[in-house]
Amino acid sequence: MCLVKLKVTNTLTGKKEYFEPLIPGFVRMYVCGPTPYDHTHIGHARTYIVFDLVRRYLEYLGYTVFHVMNITDIDDKIIRRAKELGVDWRDVPEKYTREFIDVLVKLNIKMPHVMPKVTEHIDDIIEFIQDLIRKGYAYESHGSVYFEVDKFPEYGKLSKRRVSEEWRQEEEFLREKKKPYDFALWKKAKPGEPWWNSPWGPGRPGWHIECSVMSSKYLGPQFDIHGGGQDLIFPHHENEIAQSEARFGITPWVKYWLHVGYLTIKGEKMSKSLGNIIPVYEVLEKYKPEVLRLYLLSSYYRSPMDFTWEGLEHTKTLFNRLVKVVDGSKKILLDEKPPHKLSSTIRAHVNKIVKLKRMFFESLSDDFNMAKAMPYLHELISFSMKKLDSEPSYALALTIYSALKELNEVLGVLDKYFYGAKEVEEKLRRIVEAVVSVRHEFRMKKQYDVSDKIRDALAKVGVKLYDFKDRTTWVIEY
Ligand SMILES: [Zn+2]
């Protein structure tokens, strides 16, 4: 357990603050999820690994974390991509959401408790917009609905920008809007694009409204942590604040805003035009998911991180050393006659390990600063390797083994090595797989009464299913 109080840097106040959730012991966290129109790349992976670290560390401190992440399954980019590929627009989010979930599972990212999709919340979105119109914050124009920024004087408080005519949101609709910086809540349907019925005619939701709607639906009108990549601060998160505070009249809508720095390649932002995007699957062809996870975890989340293959290679060495220490300590613990004598030297070693572990966690209490924590991990590993070899002792092996097990609660890269009984686990996975595939056959034959029964039965034992058109992914919830 860590005795230092957790501090987090809050983008809203620009300060490092003591963390105190609105409901003691219970943390509500919303993270902006992906727009699945292309492969999940390592920049996305960094963001979601960072929020996994945040969640795991809060859980380590004893908090219950209720974690919601949206899936933007309708968006300009999706429509554009479908046109490029010449497929039905629904096939695009279907395919890439599946890939995204596979990546989360491989990288051992704890699954959010709720992953709402926009297309399943159209009615909630319409209701939210209607309320904003009723309260005088939004107006209809040419079949679209816009948020009137001038009606919300606090606009700009997150990104520290002042309202100016220079900013233009959704430029193509300038003539429809009262001010160039007003932004769309509902977009009138264009010919050939997907649409839903609404009081303002056929159309679809703007991007920003979904997060205000889905976060409040699952977490209530005020919650603790809202996170995402740094590029979302403006205008996305700024717009989310305007929509939510306007509707609910609660300030601040979110207590702590956490933003992850950019992941760059040779100092440059990843972009299609530079052709330097690295998809996660490409890295996983060369490195274990544990190595990529540990690498992306190892920097301070608010700082930019420059991705290098050499960096990954160094992390691979560190990971192998970690495994070696776990195996080495396990071997001594399982030895028939390990030396049990607790000499003063061994006592000093035990002390040192306990202290390094404490320093590691204390660094995390300083705004989840992994860059500060990593040197303690390195030292712990080097020291353990040396001492396990030269002075094997039961007490020392036990200390090292439990220290790493504790560290792994946040690192999440050594699960396989701690939670043995691998064969049993493997067999269980195969059994679940068999049940899921039989259910799939029922689903395909549209025998939903049976397939729903199987889904519910699996849910009761902690197996959660994610249905896609032609297949089902599953995860075991802990
Ligand atoms: Zn969002």
Boltz pocket constraint, residues with backbone or C-beta under 6 A from the ligand:
constraints:
  - pocket:
      binder: B
      contacts: [[A, 31], [A, 32], [A, 33], [A, 207], [A, 208], [A, 211], [A, 236]]
      max_distance: 6.0
